[in-house]
């Protein structure tokens, strides 16, 4: 029965009186009472929707086509229905189980007369009844409960995989072509592929890594080419740092194989530090596979013998080789400093030609004594034939002057804050001017303490009067951009000063110097107006919201309360929530003899809060003039209003309000037509849980081509608000 007994006593008699149907004694009813479980053993919660066509009961009561909903709470199902096994041919009930508005499964019932409550197994049919045949109730079964006797169990079992013919315990499971579970075939040491096949595990090698490598090449300010020990693989894995600053590929340098070429303007300078880290090839490359260990060095598949791995103790005395000989032929040994044949002869003290480059002399060589004390002489004195005699002073520099002959001379220390420059012929002290940087360069001190510039990262356009930070060509008065793909983050921070007090953090001024907008010290933004640009992917206004209303309000404040799911404003010293249109839709038409959905709206559970009011308006049209019809409005399965109308009625309007208080739903309703008189009522019942489906249904009283159509359904939420 409907969950609202007051509606059953008040509305139905009025509805059937409107249809001019005769009234008689109520037919006898049979109660179906059972507990419904899910396949996982949990009790079922949801709604059971029962529909039936018109039939004649055993006492000749005329049962009109209709439908009803009954809640199943904690698995308990209890409903009373007119018996169908003793009724006219074809009488039965279509039963649909739903949860959160979704139909889970459907079955058919044949209800027999019984004074005692029946179980589901006593009324459930194996399938749809055959047209024209009598529908009898299932025979009583006192034995074990069958799979089909448990609601939803057949569907749940069909959704689970079953054992295949190749199933075997203690093996990896694979899914065969039929969707069943088989055991993977193969040896215990085989590898299993994602397609279910097995085979020997193929050897693979992880990539190698080179960290903290110093590229080879001269740091002289003119050299652009540097080489790495290996070719980075992939090339994008190379991270090249110059004095701790990450260099940008294509902007600062290019890479080809293991060769690094710096671009013009980015050449490393004397004293710079270059550090490279990168990945190297896998097993297919010489230095790429898994790194060797133990007595081996390098990478597989071509490792080498590690240094110190072989010594005399590892060599047989009969081998004729010794550790010293092995060291000389070790792959990493360089012969660059080996003595020449002439120097080797000098080492023996018997021959050779010792010179200022010959470092291989010993006490045995009588031509060169160990003790040779140097003779003292002034650097700028007559002891040097190419030097002008002069007294040395603190801070003097030695420079070359003249052309015939060129002589060393002293350059006294310049005046404070003067710089040593070149005039093209001699070194001179001059005004500190730096003219080696390109136009627009902004000098700065780099990590090594040297004056440097970076035109691609820090530039000044003196013609357009624009400053660029992070860009080469600024497009505005101040352009800030961090182009680093590794850790780039473009931010602009303005911090209040020690004496900021209430002074604005930022000001934007017109050409005349007047404020057009400003950011106050407390974070408020003041502007004449704010215009946001919307897009297909983003709303023009976004607000995180607050879990509670602000404790302090000013006139004109507006905010989003996330716990109450409502937007509020503050006027006249009070808070005011804004009404919310949940939905406003048109529906469909139907000529069905059973209650059929003409349109519905879903209200999220998070918006159905205590004391919130929901205003529901709807309009129906009748396309025809002869067939009577019925209509109903429901809230989460609870019928709020239902009424019948004569065939001459062409238009119906209805309105209702629903309010949740604690666990109880309260409502009122009214509806009328072009000729149908205004009828109103109210009721209450247990509040449905979860998302709420508000639905308008309709049905025709007899077979016809006429239709009843939902023309409009609007639901408005009025959030609760208490003002002192």
Order of alpha helices (4+ residues) and beta strands (2+ residues): alpha-beta-beta-beta-beta-beta-beta-beta-beta-alpha-alpha-beta-beta-beta-beta-beta-beta-beta-beta-beta-beta-beta-beta-beta-alpha-alpha-beta-beta-beta-beta-beta-beta-beta-beta-beta-beta-beta-beta-beta-beta-beta-beta-beta-beta-beta-beta-beta-beta-beta-beta-beta-beta
